Structure formats: C-alpha cells, structure tokens
Amino acid sequence: MKELTSSQVRQMYLDFFKSKGHSIEPSASLVPVNDPTLLWINSGVATLKKYFDGSVVPENPRITNAQKSIRTNDIENVGKTARHHTMFEMLGNFSIGDYFKNEAIHWAWEFLTSPEWMAFDPEKLYVTVYPKDTEAKRIWHEEVGLTMDHIVEIEDNFWDIGAGPCGPDSEIFYDRGEAFNDVAEDDPENYPGGENERYLEIWNLVFSEFNHQADGSYEPLPHKNIDTGMGLERMVSIVQNAPTNFETDLFMPIIHEVERLSGKVTYGQSAQTNISFKVIADHIRALSFAIGDGALPSNEGRGYVLRRLLRRAVMHGKKLGIDEAFLYKLVPVVGKIMDSYYPEVLAQLSFIEKVVRTEEERFHETINEGLAILTDLITKVKAANESTLNGKDIFKLYDTYGFPVELTEEVAEDEGLTVDHAGFEKEMQAQRERARAARNTELSMGVQSALLTDIKVESTFVGYTETEHESSLLVIVQDEAILDTVEEGTAQLIFSETPFYAEMGGQVADQGIILNQAEEVVAKVIDVKKAPNGQFMHKVDVLLPLKEGSIYKLMVDQSKRNRIIKNHTATHLLHKALKEVLGNHANQAGSLVAPGHLRFDFTHFGQVTAEELSQMERIVNEKIWEAIPVVTVETDIDTAKNMGAMALFGEKYGHDVRVVNVGDWSIELCGGIHVRNTEDIGIFKIVAESGIGAGVRRIEAVTSKEAYELLYNEEQQLKEVAAIVKSPQLKEVVSKTEQLQQQLKEAQKENEKLAGKLANQQAGDVFKAVEEINGVRVIAAEVQVKDMNQLRQLADQWKQKDLSDVLVLANSQDGKVSLLTAMNKVANEKGLKAGDLIKAIAPKVGGGGGGRPDMAQAGGKNPAGIPDALAEAKAWLAN
C-alpha cells in the first residue's frame, strides 16, 4: 500500500475519474442554494439533484467530486466512535443516464487495486451485494475475479428513501486484520457488513434503476444512474494505518494544537480525555467551514446547529483544563490542513475567527446562566423532598442552554441527588426521531422528466442586443405532450432564437407578445425558464393557433425590460457598496431583480446601522452620477477571476462566462442584462433593511420611476406634517416639531406635578386610617393614582413618616391592577415579609408578584377583586 497524505488521496480519486471522462465538479457551499429541503449539503449527490431529477442536463453526464458535507443526526456519538463526524468529505463518481453497473464496478476495482492508483491488496477487499441483484454479483465474481467467499449477500443492500429513484447497492469493505477485531471470531457480527471494526466499509456503489411509486410498486427509471460515495476520512485512516479517523493528518494537527493550549492533558492519556480532543477537532472543522460558507450561530435552523457544536466543543475544552475562549485559535490550523483543495477558510480567516470568538465569549456567560437555572432546579427538588432531577429539565438545560448532561450530573451528585437518565434519553430519542424525519425529507429527489430531458434542439438567446426578433418555432409542449400545433390554453414553446430572458440569477423573466406574419398577436409570454438542456422555454397564453416550423416575431415588453435592467445594475453597485461599508464577509445570499423593485440578501454578523445604510445609498448614487460605462465581456472562467471578477456565493459557473464591469470598481460574473451606463439608472433609494434569518439580512430598494414616486409621496407626507404643525416652509418643519415636543414635555411635567399634589392629598386621608391587627399597625386602602411609580412615591412618604408597621395599597387603571406592600423593621422582626404578603393577596386580582421583605409589588387583571385583596391582607396578618 502506498504512503499518501489526505490531499494526495483526494486528488488521486479525482484524477482517476477524470481519466475516465468525468468532469470534476467543484465542492459546493455547505449552505444549500435554491434547495429549501436541505438544512445542510449532506452528501456528494446532494449538489447534483438538479441533474438526477432532470431539471438540468449536465454538459457531461459523467461527474466526479470531493464534496464537503455536514450531518448532525448522531452528534452525541462524535468522539466516542472511530468514525462519527459532523463535517466530512465524500468522494463520488456519478453517471447521469450514461454508464451503469459494469463500468462502476470495474473502475472501483481498478482504482483500489491498480499499482498506478491505490495499490490495495485484492485479498483484503470484500464486497456486499443485494441478494436479487444477480448482475452485480456476476460482474464481481466472473469479470473482476472475486472469489465467492469475498462476496456477501445482504438484504439491506437496497438504497430506498421511500419515494423516488432507488436501487440496489454494492459496498466495498477493507479487511484491517485481526489486530482491529473488536468482536469474537464466532460472533455473528464478525463479517463484512457486520457491526465490527475489522471490516471497514470504504465505498458504496448505488445502482439507481427504479422509481419507487406512491403505491409501493417499483417502475424502471427512463435513465439509469450511478451514485457512489467514498468517505475520505475512512480511506485516509486505512492508507495511514490509523486506529481511527482521528489519528490521521486531517485531525492530528488540530489535536496537537489543543494539547498545547491545554498545557495539562495530552492525547492518548485516557479514553475519556481522548473523547474531548476528538470532539473539539471534529467540531471546529464543521464550524470553520460552515461559517466560511455564510452560516452563523443563532437559535434556529442551521444557526442552532452551529451554536450547539460550538458549546459542546467549549465544554470539552473545560474538561481539558481550558477555561477561556480557545476555539478561534484552531481556525488557522483547520485552514492550513485543507488549503490545497479548500482555500476559502484561510481566505476568510479573520471573519471566521471573529464569529467563533464572539460566540465562545457569549457562551461563557451562558454557562453561568445555566448553572443558576440548575441551582434553582436543585433547590425545588430538595424543597419537595425528592432526590432525582427530572429528565425533561435536564434535556431543556442541554438543548436550550447547551448545558452538558455530564456537568448536570456532576453538580447533582455534589448536592446528593441523582439524575433521571431514562427521562433524558426519552427526550433525546424524540429529538432523534424529529431529525430522522427531517433527514428523510432532505434526501428526497424527484424523477427526471424524460419528455423535457429528451428535447435536444438548439435554441440561442439574442436578448443581450435585441428585444424584437423573428424566429422559427421548434417545439410545442402542452399537457406533458409534444404537439405539432396548439390552438388555445397554456403551452410551452421553444424557438430557434429568442430575445426573451429566462429567469436566472435573481433576474425575473421577460414578458411580452408573439406575433404571426400577419402581425396578429398569437400569444402572450407570461414566463420564461430554462429547459433541462438549456433551451429558453416560453410559457404562453395562446390566443390564436401556433404551428411548429412557422416563423413568428417575438417582442419583449421594452418598458418592463428597461426597469428590470436598471434594478439589476443597481444590485451590482449595491453589492460592492455593501462590501466597502460592512466588509468583505458581506456576501450575496440571494436576490430578486423585478421591474418595480430589487431585493438583495446578504450575510452579515450583526445589525446594519442607519448610518451604514445611508453610506451605501450615497455610494451607489455617486456611481450613478459619475455616468460610468457598463462593459460586458465574454471570456473563460480563469481569465475572469484574474480580472478580479466576483463569483457569487454558491453559484456554479461553466467554462465560458460573462463579466459585467462597472468602471473597474464593480466586477462580477453575471449572465443577466444590464444598462449601458450607470446614469441610465437615474436614482437609487433604499426602502427597507431587515434580518430574515440567522446571519442573513435583506435590503429592499427602488430605482428610477419607483424611486421618484417614493420621494414624491414622502414629500407630500412632509407637506401634510408642515400644515399640521403650522410651518409655512418645509425646511422649518423639524424646528417647529421640536418646539411642539418641548411644549408637550413641559405640559407632561405640569401634569405630573398636579398628579403628585393629588396623590399627596389622598395620602393625607389614607394615612389617617390606621388599624391594629395582631399587635401590628396596618394601613390598607385603594387609592386613585396614575401608576405603580406613584404608589412607590406614597410608600416612600409612609416610610419617612413612620405611620404604621404595614402598608397595603391598591390601584386600578384601564382594567389593570397594581398592588404594593411595604413593612418596617418592627414587622420584619415579627417574621413578616412584604414578599410573602403580596403573594397571598395577588391571586385575588388575578395576578402574581414578589419582592423583598421590606417592599413588594404585583400586577393583576381583575379590578373587581381589589376589596377582596385588601380583606385578604388583613386576614393574613390576623393569622
């Protein structure tokens, strides 16, 4: 076996399949783009769904990739087993309706055993097959030459998620030898495919040939596909003869740095501390890559996953004696390990470090909050004369506050309590079930449409330079059938050339009309999308008959097009302004370019201030006023990147691209349509800015006509305000409004003074009504004051004048009740507390409250209960 680094293994895999005619697909972002069914990219095939479901036909049906992936359904097993990870790399080769079982099996064997490639000993390799898949078994035995004792039939070798494409699979195992055997020789699990450490699965070949129907039947797929997956971490552990995935060059540099930061514990010292090292090494990889791809810690969705990973890693750091923020110091180590194929971590190093450090420091505060809650729980358990902490409470601490179960257990033991492990496990199992259900949804994939996929006619877009064009009608589709003619209803049309832009990259599709040679309008174009093979497919409302092969005039709605392109170029200017004001981490996370407005989503850690928004708006308008030519050039992707062109977050680009250059200031890869000069935009105005998710914010803006209308409407509103405040000139509206505000403040102060005088007058009457109950002087009364603040003022007067030992005041305003109790030292020394009294009387007004021994307050919703509350206060004192 060759001695190889992880980088060499990855590159060797890609090179091998490139030699077999595969295109190398770059690793996509961990944050799915345009796929709401996925929380994370969780496999190599997840980014290729558009090819497998037929919505897009790839340039090359043979694809290979090394795809970073995240799965967190078994997070509690990370560090405890040899191969559980949150982030991992999946190497894969895929065939979209091209080659099938024969090639997939032969190439897998060649890659693993050929001296030119991995050079594994064939005797060390075993395979499993689905019992009914006699073809795969025949190929392995008769063509590859595997003996029958190296082929194991397993009933579970059928990849099926319940609906959609499915098929048998064949797994390849490597025999690591007796030294790795963790089960007895005669154990029923001691075989390739069983639960053991000796036989390690390294590759799964899925032969996707059926469609699982809703009624449970299996129909053959129109195009059979290959989907394979090889875990890089597993493969490297074999090549580097590592006991687990963690003792490889993918993890050990991180572990060594953690050793240095700890200064107290070394890896290998104990099985327990080894778990902590592994958890930290695994989780910081996932955090570094996910944050680099635009995900940010939060309390929901993928942000919650990141927060949980980080907190888990911090707590394991504490077990190694690290009591300060340290994870951010590991980000550069992760970046260096992965730099050969994933340069993005080092490219965004400072931003990733900042996010991790900020979140770590926040969690150190949360730990204290969790301890306070745990202390309160323990107090309640003891007060109830119980000895066990409830499993639901433990789970809430773990799930909501990131408070580790082990720490809860330690604190409980110190207090002489036990923990309800069974109840906790029940809650954990419920969470796993929820995750499993979500995961099944994530894996769903539609079946490719043979009708659209098989349309191979050529169609050219001419809309960059034309908005009217005569063209031949090539294809008519209606009700899932290809027709020669169509007379009414909704249909989809493909022309040899078209000026209509199809919806892409956030820019909405053009609309317009289609005319026949008699200049009659035969159809209205209501939408345009790209067909699987890249043709522009026009969705139309048919008004008069259309016939395949006839020539028609296609006319784009010029007015709508002009408004769209102004907003599109403005979006580019805004993107660049964002980066200048907020920083380079502010990446596009989505956009909409429509005729009436534009919407721009971007990643940003924190709020955007009004000043920052004004800055961006000013920058964009200055670029408009500079009248900069907008130059679009077509070139190859490498030349474009050398020009400094910005590739948008999560987008995939082919070999040839269009570069939109605005005065060498904003340079982006973009296939959309733009104005010729920035001055064509007219004016740019931001309408709104908001947060729409974890670490993602949205700016909405308008240009040109819509911007004018917005400013005009705001001016009209300002004129109305001027009339209300009696300001003859608009420029005096602000000063006039400030004067009115000052007058209002003075009037409010005067009102408060008068209210205070009234309260004092009431106090004189109330404070005279002193009763003695059980040797305690009491004043209990309902008073008419403005709010709780004035009740407290009355209490202050009472205290200064030493009018009684106990004071109980009640007040109601607009259906809300305020209660206040106060006690002096005499009452307190008798064992009476204001807080206890308020708890006794508050239920009478439908409320609750609390406070100190000398003063307490409560609120309620039942004013009718005030007499009962005052009576209850006297009864409480009497008892």
Secondary structure, 3 states (H helix, E strand, C coil): CCCCCHHHHHHHHHHHHHHCCCEEECCCCCCCCCCCCCCCCCCCCHHHHHHHCCCCCCCCCEEEEEEEEECCCCHHHCCCCCCCCCEEEEEEEEEECCCCHHHHHHHHHHHHHCCCCCCCCHHHEEEEECCCCHHHHHHHHHHHCCCHHHEEECCCCEECCCCEEEEEEEEEEEECCHHHCCCCCCCCCCCCCCCCCCEEEEEEEEEEEEEECCCCCEEEEEEEEEEEEEEHHHHHHHHCCCCCHHHCCCCHHHHHHHHHHHCCCCCCCCHHHHHHHHHHHHHHHHHHHHHHCCCCCCCCHHHHHHHHHHHHHHHHHHHCCCCCCCHHHHHHHHHHHHCCCCCHHHHCHHHHHHHHHHHHHHHHHHHHHHHHHHHHHHHHHHHCCCCEECHHHHHHHHHHHCCCHHHHHHHHHHCCCEECHHHHHHHHHHHHHHHHHHHHHHCCCCCCCHHHHCCCCCCEECCCCCCEEEEEEEEEEECCEEECEECCEEEEEEECEECCCCCECCECCCCEEEECCCCCEEEEEEEEEECCCCCEEEEEEECCCEECCCEEEEEECHHHHHHHHHHHHHHHHHHHHHHHHHCCCCCEEEEEECCCCEEEEEECCCCCCHHHHHHHHHHHHHHHHCCCEEEEEEEEHHHHHHCCCECCCCCCCCCEEEEEEECCCEEEECCCCCCCEHHHHCCEEEEEEEEEECCEEEEEEEEHHHHHHHHHHHHHHHHHHHHHCCCCCHHHHHHHHHHHHHHHHHHHHHHHHHHHHHHHHHHHHHCCCCEEECCEEEEEEECCCCCHHHHHHHHHHHHHHCCCCEEEEEEEECCEEEEEEEECHHHHHCCCCHHHHHHHHHHHHCCEEEECCCEEEEEECCHHHHHHHHHHHHHHHHC
